[in-house]
Amino acid sequence: MKAARITAYGEPPELVEIEPPAEAGPYADSVAGPAEVVEVLIAGINPVDLAIASGKFDAGAPPLPYVPGTEGIGRMADGEIVWFDGSHFPWGSMAERAVITEGGGITLPPGINPEQAIAFGVAGLAAWMSLDWRGELKDGETVLILGASGSVGQIAVQAARMMGAGRVVGMARSEAGRQKVLDLGADAAIGSEGNIDELKASIFEATGGGADLVLDGLWGLPAAATLQTMKPFGRLVQVGNSAGTEAPVTAGHIRGSSASIRGFRNFWPPREVRVEAFQRMCSLAVSGDLEIEVEVLPLEDVAEAWDRQSRSPGHKLALRP
């Protein structure tokens, strides 16, 4: 079968022909539980895939060589079309076949095609559940999205409004990104460049006195500035660190506002929460109430897609085997 394969940490995948996983193999009784083979229709590409392939991912790196890709849309043996995450390496999603946890897929609701649905997996769930399940967004609260022009951020801007936020502000690096955030319904869009005092002033003005809830895909200086402007009992949900793995956070500001920093990954919510969120987003996309651009490239272009993902493409990238 055709597959992308990582042969050296820190290097992009290459397209190869390899033997497909057998319907019953050594993965059937893996540490992750019983597994099954899925025919991949669309493979998502995400920042986490690049992080894993770097060999420095905090959760560890798979042994080489391996097929990358944690998520995809696939057809099961009985014909059911599902979204899946957490592929069993070395059989990742960037191939014609992948190995996934038995029964772990989420059925696509009627009316949505795989090319749309892939956006509401890793990216969509990070946005939706960070605001709802982890962030506990309340009606009328002010929400700040750090990294709002990316796939997670774009969905979060729209989701925050649907969930009853009173004011939604997005932070994005480029002018084009900020305009996209405004077009999606944000009340204001601000830049992510500048020193901490400049960022604090910009955040304070745009949020009208600080945010109640922050979805942070940046960390670094933007997160540090945000934490110094939080409203009392504000919550920052940490989902990514594209602006840096460290932030100059000062203890006094956290104590002074009783702010909380909440880490988040998609695997923490119960399965029923993930299923409901994924299927609701798909249904909202079908009705035209939730939008996100998805670009699907052929698997043969995996090296190009990998490079573009490393430079933050501003929309969801996916591959078709």
C-alpha positions in Angstrom: 0.0 0.0 0.0 1.0 3.7 -0.4 2.1 5.2 2.9 4.1 8.2 4.2 6.9 7.0 6.5 9.2 8.7 9.0 12.7 7.2 8.9 14.6 9.8 10.9 13.4 12.1 13.7 13.3 15.7 12.6 13.0 14.8 9.0 9.8 15.0 6.8 8.0 11.8 5.8 8.7 10.2 2.4 6.2 8.3 0.2 6.8 4.6 0.1 5.2 1.3 -0.8 4.9 -1.0 2.2 2.9 -4.1 3.2 -0.5 -3.2 4.6 -1.3 -4.2 8.2 -2.9 -7.6 8.4 -6.5 -7.9 9.6 -5.2 -9.8 12.6 -1.7 -8.9 13.7 0.6 -8.3 16.7 -1.3 -5.1 17.4 -4.6 -7.0 18.1 -3.6 -7.3 21.8 -1.5 -4.2 22.1 -1.1 -2.2 25.3 -3.8 0.2 24.0 -6.3 -2.6 23.9 -7.9 -4.6 21.0 -7.3 -3.0 17.6 -8.7 -3.2 14.1 -7.8 -2.1 10.6 -9.5 0.8 8.9 -9.4 1.9 5.2 -8.3 5.6 5.3 -10.3 8.0 3.2 -8.8 11.2 4.6 -5.8 11.7 6.9 -5.6 14.8 9.0 -2.3 16.6 9.5 -1.8 18.4 12.8 1.0 20.2 14.7 1.1 17.2 17.0 2.2 15.0 14.1 5.2 17.2 13.6 6.0 17.3 17.3 5.9 13.5 17.5 8.2 13.2 14.5 10.7 15.5 16.0 11.6 12.8 18.5 11.2 15.3 21.3 7.5 15.0 22.0 6.7 15.0 25.8 4.7 11.8 25.5 7.6 10.0 23.7 8.3 9.1 20.1 7.4 5.9 18.2 10.3 3.6 17.2 11.6 4.2 13.7 10.4 3.7 11.0 6.7 4.5 11.4 3.7 5.9 9.4 2.8 9.3 10.9 -0.7 10.6 11.5 -2.9 10.3 14.6 -6.3 11.1 13.0 -8.4 10.3 9.9 -11.7 9.5 8.4 -12.0 5.9 7.5 -14.3 3.1 6.4 -14.7 0.1 8.7 -15.0 -3.5 7.6 -18.8 -3.2 7.9 -18.9 0.0 5.7 -19.4 2.5 8.5 -17.6 5.8 8.0 -15.9 7.1 11.2 -13.6 9.7 12.5 -10.7 8.2 14.5 -7.8 9.5 16.6 -4.9 7.8 18.3 -3.7 5.5 15.5 -1.6 2.6 16.7 2.0 3.3 15.5 3.7 2.2 13.3 0.4 2.1 11.4 -0.6 5.8 11.4 -3.3 7.5 9.3 -1.1 8.8 6.5 -1.5 5.6 4.5 -4.2 3.6 2.7 -4.8 1.5 5.8 -4.3 2.3 9.5 -4.7 0.5 12.8 -7.0 2.0 15.4 -8.5 1.0 18.8 -11.4 -1.4 18.3 -14.7 0.5 18.6 -12.8 3.9 19.0 -14.2 5.6 15.9 -17.0 8.2 16.0 -19.7 7.8 13.3 -20.1 10.7 10.9 -23.6 12.1 11.1 -25.8 12.3 7.9 -25.0 14.9 5.3 -21.4 15.6 6.0 -18.5 14.4 3.8 -15.1 13.3 5.0 -13.4 16.4 3.6 -15.5 18.6 5.9 -15.6 16.3 8.9 -11.8 16.0 9.3 -11.7 19.6 10.5 -13.9 18.8 13.6 -11.7 16.0 14.9 -8.4 17.0 16.5 -8.8 20.7 15.8 -12.5 21.0 16.3 -12.6 19.0 19.5 -9.7 21.0 21.0 -11.6 24.2 20.3 -15.1 23.1 21.4 -14.2 21.1 24.5 -11.7 23.6 25.7 -14.4 26.2 25.9 -17.2 24.0 27.1 -16.0 21.0 29.0 -12.7 22.3 30.3 -13.2 26.1 30.3 -16.8 26.0 31.6 -17.8 29.1 29.5 -20.7 30.9 31.1 -23.3 33.2 29.3 -22.0 36.8 28.9 -18.4 36.1 29.6 -15.5 37.6 27.7 -13.4 35.1 25.7 -9.9 35.6 24.3 -8.5 33.2 21.7 -4.7 33.2 21.5 -3.8 31.9 18.0 -7.2 32.6 16.6 -6.3 32.5 12.9 -5.4 28.7 13.0 -7.8 25.9 12.6 -8.5 25.5 16.4 -8.8 29.3 16.8 -11.2 29.8 13.9 -13.5 27.1 15.3 -13.2 28.5 18.8 -14.2 32.0 17.7 -17.4 30.7 16.3 -18.0 28.2 19.1 -17.6 30.8 21.8 -20.3 32.9 20.2 -22.6 29.9 19.9 -22.0 29.1 23.6 -23.2 32.5 24.8 -20.0 34.5 25.1 -20.7 38.2 25.6 -17.5 39.4 23.9 -15.1 37.4 21.7 -11.5 38.6 21.0 -9.0 36.9 18.8 -5.2 37.3 18.8 -3.4 36.6 15.5 0.0 37.3 14.1 -0.8 38.6 10.6 -3.2 41.3 9.4 -4.8 38.7 7.1 -5.3 36.4 10.0 -6.9 39.1 12.1 -9.2 40.0 9.3 -10.3 36.3 9.1 -11.0 36.3 12.8 -13.2 39.4 12.4 -15.0 37.9 9.4 -15.8 34.8 11.6 -17.6 37.0 14.1 -15.1 38.2 16.6 -15.7 41.6 18.2 -12.1 42.5 18.0 -8.8 41.1 16.7 -5.3 42.1 18.0 -1.7 41.2 17.1 0.6 38.9 19.0 3.8 40.9 18.5 5.4 43.4 21.0 6.8 43.4 24.5 4.7 42.3 27.5 3.6 45.8 28.4 2.4 46.5 24.8 0.6 43.1 24.7 -1.1 43.8 28.1 -2.4 47.2 26.9 -3.7 45.7 23.7 -5.4 42.8 25.5 -6.9 45.0 28.2 -8.4 47.5 25.7 -9.7 44.8 23.3 -11.3 42.7 26.0 -12.8 45.7 27.9 -10.9 45.1 31.1 -9.6 41.5 30.7 -10.9 38.1 29.8 -12.9 35.6 31.8 -11.9 32.7 29.7 -8.8 32.3 27.5 -8.1 29.5 25.0 -4.4 29.6 24.6 -2.7 28.0 21.6 0.4 30.1 21.9 1.9 30.2 25.4 5.1 32.3 25.6 4.9 36.0 26.0 1.2 36.3 24.8 0.1 33.9 27.6 2.1 35.7 30.2 0.6 39.1 29.2 -2.9 37.6 29.2 -2.5 36.2 32.7 -1.6 39.7 34.0 -4.9 41.1 32.6 -7.3 38.3 33.6 -10.5 39.2 35.4 -11.0 37.7 38.9 -11.4 33.9 38.8 -10.5 33.9 35.1 -9.5 30.6 33.4 -6.8 30.0 30.9 -7.1 26.7 29.0 -3.7 25.7 27.6 -3.9 23.7 24.3 -0.7 24.6 22.4 2.7 26.4 22.5 3.4 27.8 19.0 4.9 31.0 20.5 7.2 29.1 22.9 7.4 26.3 25.4 8.1 28.7 28.3 6.3 31.8 29.6 7.5 34.4 32.1 4.5 33.9 34.4 4.6 35.9 37.7 3.1 34.3 40.8 1.6 37.5 42.2 -0.7 38.1 39.2 -2.0 34.5 39.5 -2.7 34.9 43.2 -4.1 38.4 42.8 -6.8 37.5 40.4 -7.3 33.9 41.6 -6.8 32.9 38.0 -6.4 29.3 37.0 -4.3 27.6 34.3 -6.0 24.5 33.0 -4.1 22.0 30.7 -6.1 20.2 28.1 -5.8 17.4 25.6 -8.6 15.8 23.6 -8.3 12.4 25.3 -9.3 13.6 28.8 -13.1 14.2 28.3 -15.3 11.1 28.5 -16.1 9.4 25.2 -19.7 10.6 25.3 -18.6 14.2 25.6 -16.3 13.8 22.5 -18.9 12.0 20.5 -21.5 14.7 21.2 -19.1 17.6 20.4 -17.8 16.0 17.2 -21.3 15.2 15.8 -22.7 18.6 16.8 -20.0 20.4 15.0 -20.5 18.3 11.9 -24.2 19.0 12.0 -23.6 22.7 12.4 -21.2 22.6 9.4 -23.9 20.9 7.3 -26.4 23.6 8.2 -23.9 26.4 7.4 -23.6 27.7 10.9 -20.0 26.6 11.4 -17.3 27.0 8.8 -13.7 26.2 8.4 -11.6 25.9 5.3 -10.1 22.4 4.6 -7.5 21.8 1.9 -7.1 18.2 0.9 -3.8 17.2 -0.9 -3.0 13.8 -2.4 -0.8 11.6 -0.2 1.9 12.0 -2.8 2.3 15.6 -1.7 2.9 14.7 2.0 6.3 16.4 2.1 4.7 19.7 0.8 1.9 19.4 3.3 4.3 18.7 6.1 6.3 21.8 5.3 3.2 24.0 5.0 1.9 22.7 8.4 5.2 23.7 9.9 4.6 27.3 8.8 1.0 27.5 10.1 -1.1 27.4 7.0 -4.1 29.2 8.5 -6.6 26.4 7.6 -6.9 22.7 8.0 -4.7 20.5 5.9 -5.5 16.9 5.1 -4.2 14.1 2.8 -6.1 11.7 0.5 -4.4 8.3 0.1 
